[in-house]
Amino acid sequence: MQRVTITIDDDLLATVDALVAAKGYASRSEAVRDLLRAETDRSAALAEAAPCVATLSYVYDHATRDLARRLTGAHHAHHDLSIASLHVHLDHDTCLEVAVLRGAAGMVRRFADAVTAERGVRRHALHLVPARIEEGQHDHGGGAHRHGHIHA
């Protein structure tokens, strides 16, 4: 077993200590190991090429230098994954964005990792849902058009 040192703020340490107490962990280390195992399991739940729909939500400091531009650029560079997005101003300094995505699970994860690793992104969550995505052409009386159907 290896020893790793991490630096976290007092509020997050209090959260870890509360988790240790609430779940009965023997130590902070066991709680962190369990969280890492759970994240690894969650990430492995969908194979790299498996189609999915997903929500990526993240809170960020809009005043962080060039962050809004970098986030917008990342979304434009991956427009093929995007279905919709929502932007909310939480307070003077903080924004929440929620992106609804679809595509191969690996591509969605890599996009989410790139966005959430940006300096100034404070909290984030990615929720993947397995889906069958069918592309088709349909005529609903107003002329033929192409679009995708998602079956979750």
MARBA-3410 file (N, C-alpha, C, O; in Angstrom, 1 decimal):
152
0.9,-1.2,0.0,0.0,0.0,0.0,0.9,1.2,0.0,1.9,1.3,0.6 ~ 0.5,2.3,-0.7,1.2,3.5,-0.8,0.6,4.6,0.0,-0.6,4.6,0.2 ~ 1.4,5.5,0.5,0.9,6.7,1.2,0.9,7.9,0.3,1.9,8.1,-0.4 ~ -0.3,8.6,0.2,-0.4,9.8,-0.7,-0.8,10.9,0.2,-1.7,10.8,1.1 ~ -0.2,12.1,0.0,-0.6,13.3,0.7,-1.4,14.2,-0.2,-1.0,14.4,-1.3
-2.6,14.7,0.3,-3.4,15.6,-0.5,-3.6,16.9,0.4,-3.6,16.8,1.6 ~ -3.9,17.9,-0.3,-4.2,19.2,0.4,-5.7,19.5,0.0,-6.0,19.7,-1.2 ~ -6.5,19.7,1.0,-7.9,20.1,0.8,-8.2,21.2,1.8,-7.6,21.3,2.9 ~ -9.2,22.0,1.5,-9.6,23.1,2.4,-10.4,22.5,3.6,-10.8,21.4,3.6 ~ -10.5,23.4,4.6,-11.2,23.0,5.9,-12.6,22.5,5.7,-13.0,21.5,6.3
-13.4,23.1,4.8,-14.8,22.7,4.6,-14.8,21.3,4.0,-15.7,20.5,4.4 ~ -14.0,21.0,3.0,-14.0,19.7,2.4,-13.5,18.7,3.4,-14.0,17.5,3.4 ~ -12.6,19.0,4.3,-12.1,18.1,5.3,-13.2,17.8,6.3,-13.4,16.6,6.7 ~ -14.0,18.8,6.6,-15.2,18.6,7.5,-16.2,17.6,6.8,-16.8,16.8,7.5 ~ -16.3,17.8,5.5,-17.2,16.9,4.8,-16.7,15.4,4.8,-17.5,14.5,5.0
-15.4,15.3,4.6,-14.8,13.9,4.7,-15.0,13.4,6.1,-15.4,12.2,6.3 ~ -14.8,14.1,7.1,-14.9,13.7,8.5,-16.4,13.3,8.8,-16.6,12.3,9.5 ~ -17.3,14.1,8.3,-18.7,13.8,8.5,-19.1,12.5,7.8,-19.9,11.6,8.3 ~ -18.5,12.2,6.6,-18.8,11.0,5.9,-18.2,9.8,6.6,-18.8,8.8,6.7 ~ -17.0,10.0,7.2,-16.4,8.9,8.0,-17.3,8.5,9.2,-17.5,7.4,9.4
-17.8,9.5,9.8,-18.6,9.3,11.0,-20.0,8.7,10.6,-20.4,7.7,11.2 ~ -20.6,9.2,9.5,-21.9,8.8,9.1,-21.9,7.3,8.6,-22.9,6.6,8.9 ~ -20.9,7.0,7.9,-20.8,5.6,7.3,-20.0,4.6,8.1,-20.0,3.5,7.8 ~ -19.4,5.1,9.2,-18.7,4.2,10.1,-17.3,3.7,9.6,-16.9,2.6,9.9 ~ -16.7,4.5,8.7,-15.4,4.1,8.2,-14.4,4.1,9.3,-14.5,4.9,10.3
-13.4,3.3,9.2,-12.3,3.2,10.3,-11.4,4.4,10.2,-10.8,4.8,11.2 ~ -11.3,5.0,9.0,-10.4,6.2,8.8,-10.8,7.0,7.6,-11.6,6.6,6.8 ~ -10.2,8.2,7.5,-10.3,9.0,6.4,-9.9,8.3,5.1,-10.5,8.3,4.0 ~ -8.7,7.6,5.3,-8.2,6.9,4.1,-9.2,5.9,3.6,-9.3,5.8,2.3 ~ -9.8,5.1,4.4,-10.8,4.1,3.9,-12.0,4.8,3.2,-12.5,4.3,2.2
-12.4,5.9,3.7,-13.5,6.7,3.1,-13.0,7.2,1.7,-13.8,7.0,0.7 ~ -11.8,7.7,1.6,-11.3,8.2,0.3,-11.2,7.0,-0.7,-11.5,7.1,-1.9 ~ -10.6,5.9,-0.2,-10.5,4.7,-1.1,-11.8,4.2,-1.6,-12.0,3.9,-2.8 ~ -12.8,4.2,-0.7,-14.2,3.8,-1.1,-14.8,4.8,-2.2,-15.4,4.3,-3.1 ~ -14.6,6.1,-2.0,-15.0,7.0,-3.0,-14.4,6.8,-4.3,-15.0,6.9,-5.4
-13.1,6.6,-4.3,-12.3,6.3,-5.5,-12.8,5.0,-6.2,-12.9,5.0,-7.4 ~ -13.0,4.0,-5.4,-13.6,2.7,-6.0,-14.9,3.0,-6.6,-15.2,2.5,-7.7 ~ -15.8,3.7,-6.0,-17.1,4.0,-6.5,-17.1,4.8,-7.8,-17.8,4.5,-8.8 ~ -16.2,5.8,-7.9,-16.0,6.5,-9.1,-15.5,5.7,-10.2,-15.9,5.8,-11.4 ~ -14.5,4.8,-9.9,-14.0,3.9,-10.9,-15.1,3.0,-11.4,-15.1,2.7,-12.6
-15.9,2.4,-10.5,-17.0,1.6,-11.0,-18.0,2.3,-11.8,-18.4,1.8,-12.8 ~ -18.3,3.5,-11.4,-19.3,4.4,-12.2,-18.7,4.7,-13.6,-19.4,4.6,-14.6 ~ -17.4,5.0,-13.7,-16.8,5.3,-15.0,-16.8,4.1,-15.9,-16.9,4.2,-17.1 ~ -16.6,2.9,-15.3,-16.5,1.7,-16.1,-17.9,1.1,-16.5,-18.0,0.2,-17.3 ~ -18.9,1.7,-15.9,-20.3,1.1,-16.1,-20.7,1.1,-17.6,-21.4,0.2,-18.1
-20.2,2.1,-18.4,-20.5,2.1,-19.8,-19.2,2.0,-20.6,-18.2,2.7,-20.3 ~ -19.2,1.0,-21.5,-18.0,0.8,-22.3,-17.7,2.1,-23.1,-18.6,2.9,-23.4 ~ -16.5,2.2,-23.5,-16.0,3.3,-24.3,-16.9,3.7,-25.5,-17.2,4.9,-25.7 ~ -17.3,2.7,-26.3,-18.1,3.0,-27.5,-19.6,2.9,-27.3,-20.4,3.1,-28.2 ~ -20.0,2.6,-26.1,-21.5,2.5,-25.8,-22.2,3.8,-26.0,-21.7,4.8,-25.5
-23.3,3.8,-26.7,-24.0,5.1,-26.9,-24.7,5.5,-25.6,-25.2,4.6,-24.8 ~ -24.8,6.8,-25.3,-25.4,7.2,-24.1,-26.0,8.6,-24.3,-25.6,9.3,-25.3 ~ -26.8,9.0,-23.4,-27.2,10.4,-23.2,-26.6,10.8,-21.8,-26.4,9.9,-21.0 ~ -26.3,12.1,-21.6,-25.7,12.5,-20.4,-26.0,13.9,-20.0,-26.4,14.7,-20.9 ~ -25.9,14.2,-18.8,-25.9,15.6,-18.3,-24.6,15.8,-17.7,-24.1,15.1,-16.8
-24.0,17.0,-18.0,-22.8,17.5,-17.4,-23.2,18.8,-16.8,-23.5,19.7,-17.4 ~ -23.1,18.8,-15.4,-23.3,20.1,-14.7,-22.1,20.5,-14.0,-21.3,19.7,-13.5 ~ -21.8,21.8,-14.0,-20.7,22.3,-13.4,-20.9,23.8,-12.9,-21.6,24.5,-13.6 ~ -20.2,24.1,-11.8,-20.3,25.4,-11.3,-18.9,26.0,-11.4,-17.9,25.4,-11.1 ~ -18.9,27.3,-11.9,-17.5,27.9,-12.1,-17.6,29.4,-11.8,-18.6,30.0,-11.7
-16.4,29.9,-11.6,-16.1,31.3,-11.3,-15.9,32.0,-12.6,-14.9,31.8,-13.3 ~ -16.9,32.8,-13.0,-16.9,33.4,-14.4,-15.8,34.4,-14.5,-15.4,34.8,-15.6 ~ -15.2,34.9,-13.4,-14.1,35.9,-13.4,-12.8,35.3,-13.6,-11.8,36.0,-13.8 ~ -12.7,33.9,-13.6,-11.4,33.3,-13.8,-10.9,33.6,-15.2,-11.7,33.5,-16.2 ~ -9.7,34.0,-15.4,-9.2,34.5,-16.6,-9.5,33.6,-17.8,-9.0,32.4,-17.8
-10.2,34.1,-18.8,-10.5,33.4,-20.1,-11.3,32.1,-19.9,-11.4,31.4,-20.9 ~ -11.8,31.8,-18.7,-12.5,30.6,-18.5,-13.7,30.5,-19.4,-14.0,29.5,-20.0 ~ -14.6,31.5,-19.4,-15.8,31.5,-20.1,-15.5,31.3,-21.6,-16.2,30.5,-22.3 ~ -14.4,31.9,-22.1,-14.1,31.7,-23.5,-13.6,30.3,-23.8,-13.9,29.7,-24.8 ~ -12.8,29.7,-22.8,-12.3,28.3,-23.0,-13.5,27.3,-23.0,-13.5,26.4,-23.7
-14.4,27.6,-22.0,-15.6,26.7,-22.0,-16.4,26.7,-23.2,-16.8,25.7,-23.8 ~ -16.7,27.9,-23.7,-17.4,28.1,-24.9,-16.7,27.4,-26.1,-17.3,26.7,-26.9 ~ -15.4,27.6,-26.2,-14.6,27.0,-27.2,-14.7,25.4,-27.2,-14.8,24.8,-28.2 ~ -14.7,24.9,-26.0,-14.7,23.4,-25.8,-16.1,22.9,-26.3,-16.2,21.9,-27.0 ~ -17.2,23.6,-26.0,-18.5,23.2,-26.4,-18.6,23.3,-27.9,-19.2,22.4,-28.6
-18.1,24.4,-28.5,-18.1,24.5,-30.0,-17.3,23.4,-30.7,-17.7,22.9,-31.7 ~ -16.2,23.1,-30.1,-15.3,22.1,-30.7,-15.9,20.7,-30.6,-15.6,19.8,-31.4 ~ -16.9,20.5,-29.7,-17.6,19.2,-29.6,-19.1,19.4,-29.8,-19.9,18.7,-29.1 ~ -19.5,20.2,-30.8,-20.9,20.5,-31.1,-21.6,19.2,-31.4,-22.8,19.1,-31.3 ~ -20.9,18.2,-31.9,-21.6,16.9,-32.3,-22.1,16.1,-31.1,-23.0,15.3,-31.3
-21.6,16.4,-29.9,-22.1,15.8,-28.7,-23.2,16.5,-28.0,-23.9,15.9,-27.2 ~ -23.4,17.8,-28.4,-24.4,18.6,-27.6,-25.8,18.5,-28.2,-26.1,18.6,-29.4 ~ -26.7,18.4,-27.2,-28.2,18.5,-27.5,-28.7,19.8,-27.1,-29.4,20.5,-27.8 ~ -28.3,20.3,-25.9,-28.8,21.5,-25.3,-27.9,21.9,-24.2,-27.2,21.1,-23.6 ~ -28.0,23.2,-23.8,-27.3,23.7,-22.6,-28.1,24.7,-21.9,-29.0,25.4,-22.5
-27.9,24.9,-20.6,-28.5,25.9,-19.8,-27.4,26.6,-19.0,-26.5,26.0,-18.4 ~ -27.5,27.9,-18.9,-26.6,28.8,-18.2,-27.3,29.6,-17.2,-28.3,30.3,-17.5 ~ -26.9,29.5,-15.9,-27.6,30.2,-14.8,-26.5,31.0,-14.1,-25.5,30.5,-13.7 ~ -26.9,32.3,-13.8,-26.0,33.1,-12.9,-26.5,32.9,-11.5,-27.6,33.3,-11.1 ~ -25.6,32.2,-10.7,-26.0,31.9,-9.3,-25.8,33.1,-8.4,-26.6,33.4,-7.5
-24.7,33.9,-8.6,-24.4,35.1,-7.8,-23.5,35.9,-8.7,-23.3,35.6,-9.9 ~ -23.0,37.0,-8.1,-22.1,37.9,-8.9,-20.9,37.2,-9.5,-20.5,37.6,-10.6 ~ -20.4,36.2,-8.9,-19.1,35.6,-9.3,-19.3,34.2,-9.9,-18.4,33.6,-10.5 ~ -20.5,33.6,-9.7,-20.6,32.1,-9.9,-21.7,31.8,-11.0,-22.8,32.4,-10.9 ~ -21.4,30.9,-11.9,-22.3,30.4,-12.9,-22.5,28.9,-12.8,-21.6,28.2,-12.4
-23.6,28.5,-13.1,-23.9,27.0,-13.3,-24.2,26.8,-14.7,-25.0,27.5,-15.4 ~ -23.6,25.8,-15.3,-24.0,25.3,-16.6,-24.4,23.9,-16.6,-23.8,23.1,-15.9 ~ -25.4,23.5,-17.4,-25.8,22.1,-17.5,-25.8,21.9,-19.0,-26.5,22.6,-19.8 ~ -25.1,20.9,-19.4,-25.1,20.5,-20.9,-25.7,19.1,-21.0,-25.4,18.2,-20.2 ~ -26.6,19.0,-21.9,-27.2,17.7,-22.3,-26.5,17.2,-23.5,-26.4,17.8,-24.5
-25.9,16.0,-23.3,-25.0,15.4,-24.4,-25.5,14.1,-24.9,-26.3,13.4,-24.2 ~ -25.0,13.7,-26.0,-25.3,12.3,-26.5,-24.1,11.9,-27.4,-23.5,12.7,-28.1 ~ -23.8,10.6,-27.4,-22.7,10.1,-28.1,-22.1,8.9,-27.5,-22.7,8.3,-26.5 ~ -20.9,8.5,-27.9,-20.2,7.4,-27.3,-19.8,7.8,-25.9,-19.3,8.9,-25.7 ~ -19.9,6.8,-25.0,-19.6,7.2,-23.6,-18.2,7.7,-23.4,-18.0,8.6,-22.6
-17.3,7.1,-24.1,-15.9,7.5,-24.0,-15.7,9.0,-24.4,-15.0,9.7,-23.8 ~ -16.3,9.3,-25.5,-16.2,10.7,-26.1,-16.9,11.7,-25.1,-16.3,12.8,-24.8 ~ -18.0,11.3,-24.5,-18.7,12.2,-23.6,-17.8,12.3,-22.3,-17.7,13.4,-21.8 ~ -17.3,11.2,-21.8,-16.4,11.3,-20.6,-15.2,12.2,-20.9,-14.9,13.1,-20.0 ~ -14.5,12.0,-22.0,-13.4,12.9,-22.3,-13.7,14.3,-22.4,-13.0,15.2,-21.9
-14.8,14.6,-23.0,-15.3,16.0,-23.1,-15.5,16.6,-21.7,-15.1,17.7,-21.3 ~ -16.3,15.8,-20.9,-16.6,16.2,-19.5,-15.3,16.4,-18.7,-15.2,17.4,-18.0 ~ -14.3,15.5,-18.8,-13.1,15.6,-18.1,-12.3,16.9,-18.5,-11.8,17.6,-17.7 ~ -12.3,17.2,-19.8,-11.6,18.4,-20.3,-12.3,19.7,-19.7,-11.6,20.6,-19.3 ~ -13.6,19.7,-19.7,-14.3,20.9,-19.2,-14.1,21.0,-17.7,-13.8,22.1,-17.3
-14.3,20.0,-17.0,-14.2,20.1,-15.5,-12.8,20.2,-15.0,-12.6,20.6,-13.8 ~ -11.8,19.9,-15.8,-10.4,20.1,-15.3,-9.9,21.5,-15.5,-8.9,21.9,-15.0 ~ -10.7,22.4,-16.1,-10.3,23.8,-16.3,-10.2,24.5,-14.9,-11.1,24.3,-14.0 ~ -9.2,25.3,-14.8,-9.0,26.1,-13.6,-10.2,27.0,-13.4,-10.6,27.8,-14.4 ~ -10.8,27.1,-12.3,-12.0,27.9,-12.0,-13.3,27.1,-12.0,-14.3,27.6,-11.5
-13.3,25.9,-12.5,-14.5,25.0,-12.3,-14.4,24.4,-10.9,-13.5,23.7,-10.6 ~ -15.4,24.7,-10.1,-15.4,24.4,-8.7,-16.0,23.0,-8.4,-15.4,22.2,-7.7 ~ -17.1,22.7,-8.9,-17.8,21.5,-8.7,-18.4,21.0,-10.0,-18.7,21.8,-10.9 ~ -18.6,19.7,-10.1,-19.1,19.1,-11.3,-19.7,17.8,-11.1,-19.4,17.1,-10.1 ~ -20.6,17.4,-12.0,-21.2,16.0,-12.0,-21.5,15.6,-13.4,-22.0,16.4,-14.2
-21.2,14.4,-13.7,-21.5,13.8,-15.0,-22.4,12.6,-14.7,-22.1,11.7,-13.9 ~ -23.5,12.6,-15.4,-24.5,11.5,-15.2,-24.7,10.9,-16.6,-25.3,11.5,-17.5 ~ -24.3,9.6,-16.8,-24.4,8.9,-18.1,-25.6,7.9,-18.0,-25.8,7.3,-17.0 ~ -26.4,7.9,-19.1,-27.5,7.0,-19.2,-27.3,6.2,-20.5,-27.2,6.8,-21.5 ~ -27.3,4.9,-20.4,-27.2,4.1,-21.6,-28.3,4.4,-22.5,-29.5,4.6,-22.0
-28.1,4.4,-23.8,-29.2,4.7,-24.7,-28.9,4.1,-26.1,-27.7,3.8,-26.4 ~ -29.9,3.9,-26.8,-29.8,3.5,-28.2,-30.2,4.7,-29.0,-31.2,5.3,-28.9 ~ -29.3,5.1,-29.9,-29.5,6.3,-30.7,-29.6,5.9,-32.1,-28.8,5.3,-32.7 ~ -30.8,6.2,-32.7,-31.1,5.9,-34.1,-31.2,7.1,-34.9,-32.0,8.0,-34.6 ~ -30.5,7.2,-36.0,-30.6,8.3,-36.9,-31.6,7.9,-38.0,-31.6,6.7,-38.4
-32.4,8.8,-38.5,-33.4,8.4,-39.5,-33.9,9.6,-40.2,-33.6,10.7,-39.9 ~ -34.7,9.3,-41.2,-35.4,10.3,-42.0,-36.9,10.1,-41.9,-37.3,8.9,-42.2 ~ -37.6,11.1,-41.7,-39.1,10.9,-41.5,-39.8,12.0,-42.2,-39.3,13.1,-42.4 ~ -41.0,11.7,-42.6,-41.9,12.6,-43.2,-43.2,12.7,-42.4,-44.0,11.7,-42.3 ~ -43.4,13.8,-41.7,-44.5,14.0,-40.8,-45.6,14.9,-41.5,-46.3,15.6,-40.8
-45.7,14.8,-42.8,-46.6,15.6,-43.5,-46.1,17.0,-43.9,-46.7,17.6,-44.8 ~ -45.0,17.4,-43.3,-44.5,18.7,-43.7,-43.2,18.6,-44.5,-42.5,19.6,-44.7 ~ -42.9,17.4,-45.0,-41.7,17.2,-45.8,-40.8,16.4,-44.9,-40.8,16.3,-43.7 ~ -39.9,15.7,-45.6,-38.9,14.8,-45.0,-37.8,15.6,-44.2,-37.4,16.7,-44.7 ~ -37.4,15.1,-43.1,-36.3,15.7,-42.4,-35.6,14.6,-41.6,-36.1,13.6,-41.3
-34.3,14.9,-41.4,-33.4,14.0,-40.7,-33.3,14.4,-39.2,-33.1,15.6,-38.9 ~ -33.3,13.4,-38.3,-33.0,13.7,-36.9,-32.8,12.4,-36.2,-33.1,11.3,-36.7 ~ -32.3,12.5,-35.0,-32.0,11.3,-34.2,-33.1,11.0,-33.2,-33.7,11.9,-32.7 ~ -33.3,9.7,-32.9,-34.2,9.3,-31.9,-33.3,8.6,-30.8,-32.4,7.8,-31.1 ~ -33.6,9.0,-29.5,-32.9,8.4,-28.4,-33.8,7.5,-27.7,-34.9,7.9,-27.3
-33.4,6.3,-27.4,-34.2,5.3,-26.6,-33.3,5.0,-25.4,-32.3,4.3,-25.5 ~ -33.7,5.5,-24.3,-33.0,5.2,-23.0,-33.5,4.0,-22.3,-33.0,3.7,-21.3
END
